[in-house]
Amino acid sequence: MEIVEVSSYEALPLLSLNHVSLLCRSVWDSVRFYEDVLGFVLIKRPSSFNFNGAWLYNYGIGIHLIENPALDEYDTVNELRPINPKDNHISFQCTDVGLVIRRLQDMGMRYVTAVVEDDGAKVDQVFFHDPDGYMVELCNCENIPVIPISSCAFKPRGETFKKAPAKCGFMENVMMESLSMEMMNFSF
């Protein structure tokens, strides 16, 4: 099977995910949820905004809340939505899924668990909703390594005797080098 490149454009100079923006019925209910359940911290928001909202930050990511009290007008279902792991969601890695489950139980929150397995590696997942029905996943996803699907051969930087194929991009080589370094760290 041949892998066909989708685009001939060079990758954009992206660094990381900066924030997720969510509409919410009540900014303060959502702020309490993201602070109390997920450990985010309320941070200063630009004063030029002329609408109610809040910014939270932790773990290298921001959550921007935008209040829209009319959110119910767009949602024809007023009953609790089922927690479906195949629905849209935001996911955070955690070190102890069992602790997360105990916390959710202590708070009386509904949740669903799932397990993903691949080549002997196992990922535990827990899914639940925020006050506005957005699904959140917490998992130990680092148990399954990130391996780019690419036709590029790994070429460590600085190695001159082996030239990477012309269609390999810089990021593919950086990802493969990072992966190999992580794997070396596992082996010692």
HELIX and SHEET records of a PDB file:
HELIX    1   1 VAL A   27  ASP A   36  1                                  10    
HELIX    2   2 LEU A   71  TYR A   74  1                                   4    
HELIX    3   3 VAL A   97  ASP A  106  1                                  10    
HELIX    4   4 CYS A  141  ASN A  143  5                                   3    
HELIX    5   5 PHE A  170  SER A  187  1                                  18    
SHEET    1   A 4 HIS A  19  CYS A  24  0                                        
SHEET    2   A 4 ILE A  61  GLU A  67  1                                        
SHEET    3   A 4 GLY A  53  ASN A  58 -1                                        
SHEET    4   A 4 VAL A  41  ILE A  43 -1                                        
SHEET    1   B 4 HIS A  89  GLN A  93  0                                        
SHEET    2   B 4 MET A 135  CYS A 139  1                                        
SHEET    3   B 4 ALA A 121  HIS A 129 -1                                        
SHEET    4   B 4 VAL A 112  ASP A 118 -1                                        
END                                                                             
